Amino acid sequence: MPLPQKTIKTIHKSLNQAKRILAKATREMDLLLKSNETKEANEDVLAQVVAEKNGVSNSTIRRHCQAGAIPGAKKVGGKWRLPHYTDLGSLGL
């Protein structure tokens, strides 16, 4: 006996949602791994890593760095580096 169309649509919707969750988790894991590799090398992370981790653009992070809104941010070799523990939420950003 075939499944009703409504059931098939519900299953399809659930599978798509699971795919999105898995993709997001994979991106977060990649960022975490990238961040940990950077931490081991220098205890600072690139602004891009912080941006991706917090769901904001790299240019937003750079603007805040230039304005002095992120404690410990410094420019090294033309790229902004931030302490690995930087939490934008606690800074109100």
C-alpha positions as CSV (number, residue, x, y, z in Angstrom):
1,M,0.0,0.0,0.0
2,P,1.6,3.3,-1.0
3,L,2.0,6.1,1.4
4,P,-0.4,9.1,1.2
5,Q,0.9,12.2,-0.6
6,K,0.7,14.3,2.6
7,T,2.9,11.8,4.4
8,I,5.5,11.8,1.6
9,K,5.5,15.6,1.6
10,T,6.0,15.7,5.4
11,I,8.9,13.2,5.1
12,H,10.5,15.2,2.3
13,K,10.2,18.4,4.3
14,S,11.8,16.7,7.3
15,L,14.7,15.4,5.2
16,N,15.3,18.8,3.8
17,Q,15.4,20.3,7.3
18,A,17.8,17.6,8.4
19,K,20.0,18.4,5.4
20,R,20.1,22.1,6.4
21,I,20.9,21.3,10.0
22,L,23.7,18.9,9.0
23,A,25.1,21.5,6.5
24,K,25.1,24.2,9.3
25,A,26.7,21.8,11.8
26,T,29.4,20.9,9.2
27,R,30.2,24.6,8.6
28,E,30.4,25.2,12.3
29,M,32.7,22.2,12.8
30,D,34.9,23.4,10.0
31,L,35.1,26.9,11.6
32,L,35.9,25.4,15.0
33,L,38.6,23.2,13.5
34,K,40.0,26.2,11.6
35,S,39.8,28.3,14.8
36,N,41.6,25.6,16.8
37,E,44.4,25.3,14.3
38,T,44.8,29.0,14.4
39,K,44.7,29.1,18.2
40,E,47.5,26.5,18.4
41,A,49.6,28.6,16.0
42,N,49.0,32.1,17.5
43,E,46.2,32.3,20.0
44,D,44.6,34.9,17.7
45,V,42.1,34.2,14.9
46,L,41.5,35.9,11.6
47,A,38.5,38.4,11.6
48,Q,37.0,36.2,8.9
49,V,36.8,33.2,11.2
50,V,35.1,35.3,13.9
51,A,32.7,36.7,11.3
52,E,31.7,33.3,10.0
53,K,31.3,32.0,13.5
54,N,29.0,34.8,14.4
55,G,27.0,35.0,11.1
56,V,28.2,38.5,10.1
57,S,30.2,39.7,7.2
58,N,34.0,40.1,7.4
59,S,33.6,43.8,6.5
60,T,31.4,44.3,9.6
61,I,34.2,42.8,11.8
62,R,36.8,45.0,10.1
63,R,34.7,48.1,10.7
64,H,34.4,47.3,14.4
65,C,38.1,46.6,14.6
66,Q,39.0,49.9,13.0
67,A,36.6,51.7,15.4
68,G,38.4,50.0,18.3
69,A,35.2,48.2,19.4
70,I,36.8,44.8,19.7
71,P,39.4,44.6,22.6
72,G,42.7,42.9,21.6
73,A,42.1,43.2,17.8
74,K,45.2,44.0,15.9
75,K,46.3,44.3,12.3
76,V,49.0,41.8,11.3
77,G,50.2,41.7,7.7
78,G,47.3,43.7,6.5
79,K,44.7,41.3,8.2
80,W,42.8,41.8,11.4
81,R,43.4,39.3,14.1
82,L,41.3,38.9,17.2
83,P,41.8,37.0,20.4
84,H,40.4,33.5,20.0
85,Y,38.0,34.0,22.8
86,T,36.3,37.0,21.1
87,D,32.5,36.9,21.8
88,L,30.7,39.5,19.8
89,G,27.5,39.0,21.8
90,S,29.1,40.0,25.0
91,L,30.5,43.2,23.3
92,G,27.0,44.2,22.2
93,L,27.9,43.8,18.5
